[in-house]
Amino acid sequence: MTVVVIDDKPLILQSIVRTVNWERLGCAVVGQAMDGVEGKRVIDECRPDLLITDIKIPGVSGLELAAHMHAELPLSKTILITGYQDFEFAKRAVSLGVKEIVVKPIRNDELERVIGQTVDEIAEEREELSRRAEREEAYSRLSERHQSSLPTLRSKLVSELIAGGGPDRDELANNAAELGVTCSRCAVVIVRSKRASDAARGDRSQRIDPRLRDEVAALARAAAQRRDFETIDGGVRDDLALACLFPKPLTPRELRMKLQSFCHDLIELARERLGLSCCMAVSQTYKRLEELGEAFAEASALMETSFFRTEEPVLLPAPEEAGTEGGRFAIVRDLETFNRMLEQSTAEEMGGHLERFLARVQLYSEGNIRVAKGLLSEICLAAARYYYRTTGDELGFGKSIDEMLEDVYRLSDMKEASEYVAALIRTVKDKLDGGDKDYSLVVKKSIDYINAHFAEAISLTSLADHFGLSSGYLSRLLRAETGINFVDLVVKARIEAAKRLLRDPRLKVNEVGEMVGYKEYAYFYQVFKKVEGVSPKEYKNRSE
């Protein structure tokens, strides 16, 4: 231990420096001074472990030196020397890091005892500080190892659960709590990359390249965090299967919307960051971690069912309420309803009816392609019968019933089926409504222009100027050939576009209004309700 001694009495100073057995105490005097100013300089220069100073010295007092030592060298100690009359005053120096106070006249044995105790205390404090630093370093290393292994341990637990294994319920609860794998609701999302369709096998996806797997999983974690839930990678059979863990209870609708927007966000991130085109299958949500295996089986079945793999990048399960016995086995009633709609609705309205009915077909078929194609054939036959009853023309489609049924059985997926049936129904409606009649070239071009620019602030005058005609002449021409005026043609184009956009769950109602040319939602609301009989919000809720 290094020591600095300060006293303004030369005899006392030299007595302390020369007569104390420093070697036995394990100390060495490295500096001395006879006033406070010089003493402060020596302290700053030597930075001692122990300071021995008289309390009353010229320039800077011993208390001030003790305060300086305590501030600059907090692990050091100070021993004050004082006369009996200053003892009570000197006791206040304890707060300044003073270890002991020695009262004059100084006895060497007393001073050495105090120095020895102080040296031992300094050594003990430094040893404890060293042990504490070692403990903190060891804990830090352990914590770092734990944190670095935590994602792997969490992923391992989730992988076991997804594979249908894992610990028993009590052990699972403990393990999950320790790893932070807890939730109020959970689901599984399988992520694959898309590739060109193989019509013979119906295979439209492949497993994520292992080199990109971690990057896709990281993008998934970021996308989930923005929606207040987390994902854990729990791969099975080389599939990227994400366990989605929701911390608090949500309604089925809220959960479905969060999962759907998460999937679309991840698809966009993978495309932008990795140049990867992804598709996903989503399970229903479950209440317990033990059910992750069931959730994975559900998402896997959805992903692997080839015929029902449409071009839609996100495959969601049918809403839970649609899975009741009454919902699954009411297909005959659904067919009757569809037949009535076919006769009562416009071609545009039939688009929404068809979409909902095809969802029922998919639910009822339970992955059986033959059943699905049989029901699709019933739809086509219903359209053909309706046309024949109305016109008496059996050959109005340009193909026989046999040829139509062969078309159905050659369909490769539900998207192609939807497009085929929609085209057939539109053909029927157009023929019966006169929709396929020939317009003059000017009217055709005007309608095409309206359909392309309806979201803009177009007017009859601007349209007439575009074709070099007078607005009055064009107005009369449009009404004569279409049966409605220019304003109604624009409204029709906007509302039809709005109906398509409202069926997209990612879009808000007011956003749709702006997208089709209505800057004020109140006006959009009035026009839409007048045309459709329901508000935009009601139409959107009914379509979902």
Secondary structure, 3 states (H helix, E strand, C coil): CEEEEECCCHHHHHHHHHHCCHHHHCCEEEEEECCHHHHHHHHHHHCCCEEEEECCCCCCCHHHHHHHHHHHCCCCEEEEEECHHHHHHHHHHHHHCEEEEEECCCCHHHHHHHHHHHHHHHHHHHHHHHHHHHHHHHHHHHHHHHHHHHHHHHHHHHHHHHCCCCCCHHHHHHHHHHHCCCCCEEEEEEEEEEEEEECCCCEEEEECCHHHHHHHHHHHHHHHHCCCCEEEECCECCEEEEEEEECCCCCHHHHHHHHHHHHHHHHHHHHHHHCCCEEEEECCCECCHHHHHHHHHHHHHHHHCCCCCCCCCEECCCCHHHHCHHHHCCHHHHHHHHHHHHHHCCHHHHHHHHHHHHHHHHHHHCCCHHHHHHHHHHHHHHHHHHHHHHHCCCCCCCCCHHHHHHHHHCCCCHHHHHHHHHHHHHHHHHHHHCCCCCCCHHHHHHHHHHHHHCCCCCCHHHHHHHHCCCHHHHHHHHHHHHCCCHHHHHHHHHHHHHHHHHCCCCCCHHHHHHHCCCCCHHHHHHHHHHHHCCCHHHHHHHHC
